[in-house]
Every structure is written in C-alpha cells, then in structure tokens.
Amino acid sequence: MAKNKKKSFFERLKHKYRFIIFNDHTYEEVVSVRITKMNVFSIIGTTAIILIALVTVLIAFTPIREFIPGYPDGSMRRDLIMNAIKLDSLENELRIREQFIENIRDIVAGREPRSFEYNPDTTLTVDDIQFSRSQYDSLLRAQIEGEEQFSLMVSDDMVLAGNRAVTHFLPPTTGLIINRFNPQQSHYGIDLVTEVNQPVLAIKDGTVTFANWTIETGYVIQIQHENNYLSLYKHNAELLKRVGEYVSAGEAIAIVGNSGELTTGPHLHFELWQNGSPLNPEHYILF
C-alpha cells in the first residue's frame, strides 16, 4: 500500500501540464509551454541555489559585508593593527625595564651589571636588512678616514690608570653606567642609562665640529675642546646645536634617546679622545 502511494506520488510529478498565455481581447494564443511538476521544482531549486551563491559572493568580496552586525569595518581593522603594534612595543619596553631592574639588583648585591641584550623573535636575519649611505654619512666617513681622528691602535699608555677624575670636566648627564670603557672590545666610551628626554650637557667649553645622523649610532654630536680634547655623544633623540656653534660647559647640546642600529634602549654613549687616542672617561669625570 505504501509503495503504491509512493509510486503514485512520483507519477503525479511526471504528469504533463500545458501553460498557455492568451491575448485578453482576441483570445489568440501567445505562449504555450508544456511542463511537469518535476520541472517546476527543478527550476525553483536551481534559481534558489544561484541566488544563494550570488548573495554569498557579494557578501564575501564586496564592502556590503561591513553592514552585517558584528563584522569589523575598515577603521576597526586599522585599530586592531595599531593595537597589535603598540602591544609589541609595550612588550619590548617591559623586557628592557626588566633587564634594567635586574642590573639594579646585581649592583645592590655587589655583582657586575650585565649588558642589555634584546633578541626579538623574528625570522629576519642581518643579511636581509639593507641600508644605504646618505651623502652626509659618506662625507663624514671620508673626513674621518682622511684626517685619522679616530685611530683604532690602542696601547697601554692610552689608559691613564693613575689619572683620576678632574674637576674641569662636567658629567654629560646623570645616570647609571651599564657598559664601561673597553678598548679590547672596540668600546671606546661608556654607556649611561638615564631617563628619557634627559638633556645631554657639554663637558667643557668648545666648538661643535660634527652634528648629524649616522646609521649605527643615530644622532651624534662632537665637540672640540682645548688641549686637543674631543668629546662625542651618541644615540641622541634630538640635537640642539649645529656645526660651528660655540658651547659652554654645562650647556644642553642634545636630548638622550635611542637612535641608531647599535642600541638596545634609551641611553647615552659618551667618548673622550685626546690627540686621536681614546681615554677612559671615568678617569677624568665624576659620574
């Protein structure tokens, strides 16, 4: 009985009908189509699938999707990207502060403070980074190489161990020494950690002989003093003096920063030279 009902249902789907359109005035046959219920269901189903596909494509590949409640618009996506960048910067700052606090603990415990090291989690290598020299950087290199102001030959007599700090040199800024003078490792100065936006002061009267940007050490300012003394201040955030200006001892010449490739946090790299030879600033200045 059930099979007969099922068979009769499918048989009815196959019954043929004629769809005719007549002219209302002349009763002339205009359109005549022979169809079945199966054809009607097929046409309706195919049309529904095509409409669903078209609506899906419009929502997925056009700005119409932004009208869907809960879907992020362009400004929201920009905010998400900026928040991710700020979060990464915040994590970097927290890492640097943790290293700074660890150094404070080492100093309090009487241990030697460790140098800051920041190893970001990235697949980018040094070989993938390319820098181009600016015109000013090339001129600076040619000037230094030509005049041989910074000789890398270090001998024992360059470090005047018996000469302690003297009063005619002022400290360039207040802070904590985290990296000391070490000519054997090509570190010809000291690193001072201090507060951000702290002013950098001239250690003695002199004339600014260089004030510009370099790739490795960022904003650098150099002052020529009497008796062939030369002081350098590196990794600044901003320079306040220009080449040729005369500055007095204690006058602000720059702002402490974190510029250049060879830096891991806000600090001042300070060097003191005489007659082309590096001197240990701690033997001449009370920090």
VEXDREN-2710 file (C-alpha; in Angstrom, 1 decimal):
% VEXDREN-2710
k/r/px/py/pz
1/MET/0.0/0.0/0.0
2/ALA/2.8/2.4/0.9
3/LYS/4.7/1.5/-2.3
4/ASN/1.6/2.3/-4.4
5/LYS/1.2/5.7/-2.7
6/LYS/4.9/6.5/-3.2
7/LYS/4.7/5.4/-6.8
8/SER/1.6/7.4/-7.4
9/PHE/3.2/10.5/-5.9
10/PHE/6.2/10.3/-8.3
11/GLU/3.8/9.5/-11.2
12/ARG/1.9/12.7/-10.4
13/LEU/5.2/14.7/-10.5
14/LYS/5.7/13.4/-14.1
15/HIS/2.2/14.3/-15.3
16/LYS/2.4/16.9/-18.1
17/TYR/0.6/20.2/-18.0
18/ARG/0.4/23.0/-20.5
19/PHE/0.9/26.6/-19.5
20/ILE/-0.8/28.8/-22.1
21/ILE/-1.0/32.6/-22.3
22/PHE/-3.9/34.1/-24.3
23/ASN/-4.5/37.7/-25.7
24/ASP/-7.3/39.1/-23.5
25/HIS/-9.0/40.8/-26.4
26/THR/-8.6/38.4/-29.3
27/TYR/-8.1/35.1/-27.3
28/GLU/-5.2/34.4/-29.6
29/GLU/-2.6/32.0/-28.1
30/VAL/0.6/33.9/-27.4
31/VAL/2.8/31.4/-25.4
32/SER/2.3/27.7/-24.9
33/VAL/4.7/25.7/-22.7
34/ARG/4.4/22.1/-21.6
35/ILE/5.7/21.4/-18.2
36/THR/5.6/19.0/-15.3
37/LYS/5.7/19.4/-11.5
38/MET/9.2/17.9/-11.6
39/ASN/10.3/20.7/-14.0
40/VAL/8.8/23.4/-11.7
41/PHE/10.6/22.0/-8.6
42/SER/13.9/21.8/-10.6
43/ILE/13.6/25.4/-11.9
44/ILE/12.8/26.8/-8.4
45/GLY/15.6/24.8/-6.8
46/THR/18.2/25.9/-9.4
47/THR/17.1/29.5/-9.1
48/ALA/17.4/29.4/-5.3
49/ILE/20.9/27.9/-5.4
50/ILE/22.0/30.6/-7.9
51/LEU/20.6/33.4/-5.7
52/ILE/22.3/32.0/-2.6
53/ALA/25.6/31.8/-4.4
54/LEU/25.3/35.3/-5.7
55/VAL/24.5/36.7/-2.3
56/THR/27.4/34.8/-0.8
57/VAL/29.8/36.2/-3.4
58/LEU/28.5/39.8/-2.8
59/ILE/28.9/39.5/1.0
60/ALA/32.4/37.9/0.8
61/PHE/34.0/40.1/-1.9
62/THR/32.3/43.5/-1.6
63/PRO/32.0/46.2/1.2
64/ILE/28.4/45.0/1.7
65/ARG/29.8/42.6/4.4
66/GLU/30.5/45.6/6.6
67/PHE/26.8/46.1/7.1
68/ILE/26.5/42.7/8.8
69/PRO/26.2/43.3/12.6
70/GLY/29.4/42.3/14.4
71/TYR/31.6/42.4/11.3
72/PRO/34.6/44.8/11.7
73/ASP/34.8/47.7/9.3
74/GLY/37.9/49.4/7.9
75/SER/38.5/51.7/10.9
76/MET/38.1/48.8/13.3
77/ARG/40.6/46.7/11.4
78/ARG/43.1/49.6/11.5
79/ASP/42.6/49.9/15.2
80/LEU/43.3/46.2/15.6
81/ILE/46.5/46.5/13.7
82/MET/47.6/49.6/15.6
83/ASN/46.8/47.9/18.9
84/ALA/48.9/44.9/17.9
85/ILE/51.9/47.2/17.0
86/LYS/51.5/49.1/20.3
87/LEU/51.3/45.8/22.2
88/ASP/54.6/44.6/20.6
89/SER/56.3/47.9/21.5
90/LEU/55.0/47.6/25.1
91/GLU/56.3/44.1/25.4
92/ASN/59.7/45.3/24.2
93/GLU/59.7/48.2/26.7
94/LEU/58.7/45.8/29.5
95/ARG/61.6/43.5/28.6
96/ILE/64.1/46.4/28.7
97/ARG/62.7/47.5/32.0
98/GLU/63.1/44.0/33.4
99/GLN/66.7/43.9/32.3
100/PHE/67.3/47.3/33.9
101/ILE/65.8/46.1/37.2
102/GLU/67.9/43.0/37.1
103/ASN/71.0/45.2/36.7
104/ILE/69.9/47.3/39.7
105/ARG/69.6/44.1/41.7
106/ASP/73.1/43.0/40.6
107/ILE/74.6/46.3/41.7
108/VAL/72.8/46.2/45.1
109/ALA/74.1/42.7/45.6
110/GLY/77.7/43.7/44.6
111/ARG/77.7/41.9/41.3
112/GLU/78.8/43.2/37.9
113/PRO/75.8/44.5/35.9
114/ARG/75.0/42.7/32.7
115/SER/74.8/44.4/29.3
116/PHE/71.3/44.8/27.8
117/GLU/70.5/42.2/25.2
118/TYR/67.3/42.2/23.2
119/ASN/66.7/39.2/20.9
120/PRO/63.4/39.7/19.1
121/ASP/61.5/36.6/18.0
122/THR/61.8/37.0/14.2
123/THR/63.0/35.1/11.2
124/LEU/64.6/38.2/9.7
125/THR/68.4/38.0/9.6
126/VAL/71.0/40.7/9.4
127/ASP/71.7/39.8/5.8
128/ASP/68.1/40.6/4.9
129/ILE/68.5/44.2/6.1
130/GLN/70.0/46.7/3.7
131/PHE/71.0/50.2/4.4
132/SER/72.1/52.9/2.0
133/ARG/74.6/55.6/3.0
134/SER/73.5/59.2/2.9
135/GLN/75.6/61.9/1.4
136/TYR/76.4/63.3/4.8
137/ASP/77.4/59.9/6.1
138/SER/79.8/59.4/3.2
139/LEU/81.3/62.8/3.7
140/LEU/81.8/62.1/7.4
141/ARG/83.5/58.7/6.7
142/ALA/85.8/60.4/4.2
143/GLN/86.7/63.2/6.6
144/ILE/87.4/60.8/9.5
145/GLU/89.4/58.4/7.3
146/GLY/91.4/61.3/5.8
147/GLU/92.2/63.1/9.0
148/GLU/92.6/59.9/11.0
149/GLN/90.9/61.4/14.0
150/PHE/89.9/58.0/15.5
151/SER/92.9/55.7/15.4
152/LEU/92.0/52.2/16.4
153/MET/95.5/51.4/17.7
154/VAL/95.2/51.1/21.4
155/SER/98.2/50.9/23.6
156/ASP/98.6/50.7/27.4
157/ASP/99.6/54.3/27.6
158/MET/96.2/55.4/26.3
159/VAL/94.6/54.4/29.5
160/LEU/95.8/56.7/32.2
161/ALA/95.0/54.5/35.2
162/GLY/96.7/56.8/37.6
163/ASN/94.9/59.9/36.5
164/ARG/91.6/60.2/38.4
165/ALA/88.6/62.4/37.8
166/VAL/89.3/66.1/37.5
167/THR/87.1/69.0/38.2
168/HIS/87.4/70.9/34.9
169/PHE/85.2/68.3/33.1
170/LEU/81.5/68.1/33.9
171/PRO/79.5/64.9/33.6
172/PRO/77.5/64.8/30.3
173/THR/74.3/63.6/32.1
174/THR/73.2/61.9/35.3
175/GLY/72.7/58.1/35.1
176/LEU/73.9/54.6/35.7
177/ILE/77.0/53.2/33.9
178/ILE/76.0/49.9/32.4
179/ASN/78.8/49.4/29.9
180/ARG/82.4/50.6/30.7
181/PHE/85.4/51.6/28.7
182/ASN/86.9/48.5/27.0
183/PRO/89.3/49.2/24.1
184/GLN/90.0/45.5/23.6
185/GLN/86.3/45.0/22.6
186/SER/86.3/48.2/20.4
187/HIS/84.2/50.0/23.0
188/TYR/85.9/53.4/23.3
189/GLY/83.5/55.0/25.8
190/ILE/80.9/54.3/28.4
191/ASP/77.1/53.8/28.3
192/LEU/75.0/55.8/30.7
193/VAL/71.3/54.8/31.3
194/THR/69.2/57.7/32.3
195/GLU/65.6/59.0/32.0
196/VAL/64.0/59.6/28.6
197/ASN/64.3/63.2/27.4
198/GLN/67.1/63.9/29.8
199/PRO/69.4/66.7/28.5
200/VAL/72.9/66.0/27.4
201/LEU/75.4/68.6/28.6
202/ALA/78.7/69.8/27.2
203/ILE/81.5/68.6/29.5
204/LYS/83.7/71.7/28.7
205/ASP/83.8/74.8/26.6
206/GLY/84.3/74.0/22.9
207/THR/83.2/74.2/19.3
208/VAL/80.8/71.8/17.7
209/THR/82.6/70.0/14.8
210/PHE/80.0/67.4/13.9
211/ALA/76.2/67.2/14.5
212/ASN/74.3/64.8/12.2
213/TRP/72.7/61.4/11.8
214/THR/74.7/58.1/11.3
215/ILE/73.2/54.7/10.7
216/GLU/74.9/52.8/13.5
217/THR/74.9/55.4/16.3
218/GLY/71.9/57.6/15.4
219/TYR/72.1/61.3/16.2
220/VAL/75.7/62.2/17.1
221/ILE/77.3/65.4/18.2
222/GLN/81.0/66.0/18.6
223/ILE/82.8/68.9/20.4
224/GLN/86.4/70.0/20.0
225/HIS/87.9/71.4/23.3
226/GLU/91.2/72.9/24.1
227/ASN/94.4/70.8/24.5
228/ASN/93.1/68.6/21.6
229/TYR/90.4/67.0/23.7
230/LEU/87.4/65.7/21.7
231/SER/84.1/64.6/23.2
232/LEU/81.4/62.5/21.4
233/TYR/77.8/62.0/22.4
234/LYS/75.9/59.2/20.6
235/HIS/72.4/57.7/20.3
236/ASN/70.6/61.0/21.0
237/ALA/66.9/61.6/20.3
238/GLU/67.5/65.2/19.1
239/LEU/70.4/67.6/18.6
240/LEU/70.2/71.1/19.9
241/LYS/73.4/72.5/18.4
242/ARG/74.8/72.9/14.9
243/VAL/78.3/72.6/13.4
244/GLY/80.4/75.7/14.1
245/GLU/78.5/76.8/17.2
246/TYR/80.5/77.5/20.4
247/VAL/79.1/75.9/23.5
248/SER/79.9/76.5/27.2
249/ALA/80.5/73.8/29.8
250/GLY/77.1/72.6/31.2
251/GLU/75.1/73.9/28.2
252/ALA/72.5/71.5/26.8
253/ILE/73.6/70.2/23.4
254/ALA/71.2/67.2/22.8
255/ILE/68.5/65.0/24.3
256/VAL/69.1/61.4/25.4
257/GLY/67.5/58.9/23.1
258/ASN/67.6/55.5/21.5
259/SER/68.6/56.2/17.9
260/GLY/70.8/54.1/15.6
261/GLU/71.3/50.4/14.9
262/LEU/73.7/49.7/17.8
263/THR/71.3/50.5/20.7
264/THR/69.1/48.4/22.9
265/GLY/67.3/51.1/24.9
266/PRO/67.4/54.8/25.9
267/HIS/71.0/55.7/26.9
268/LEU/73.9/58.0/26.2
269/HIS/77.2/56.6/24.7
270/PHE/79.9/59.0/25.7
271/GLU/83.5/59.0/24.4
272/LEU/86.5/61.2/25.3
273/TRP/89.5/61.4/23.0
274/GLN/92.8/63.3/23.0
275/ASN/95.3/63.5/20.1
276/GLY/93.4/60.7/18.3
277/SER/93.6/58.3/21.3
278/PRO/90.6/57.1/23.3
279/LEU/90.5/57.9/27.1
280/ASN/88.6/56.3/29.9
281/PRO/86.0/58.9/30.8
282/GLU/85.8/57.6/34.4
283/HIS/89.5/58.7/35.0
284/TYR/88.5/62.3/34.1
285/ILE/84.9/62.8/35.2
286/LEU/83.0/62.1/38.4
287/PHE/79.8/60.2/37.4
END
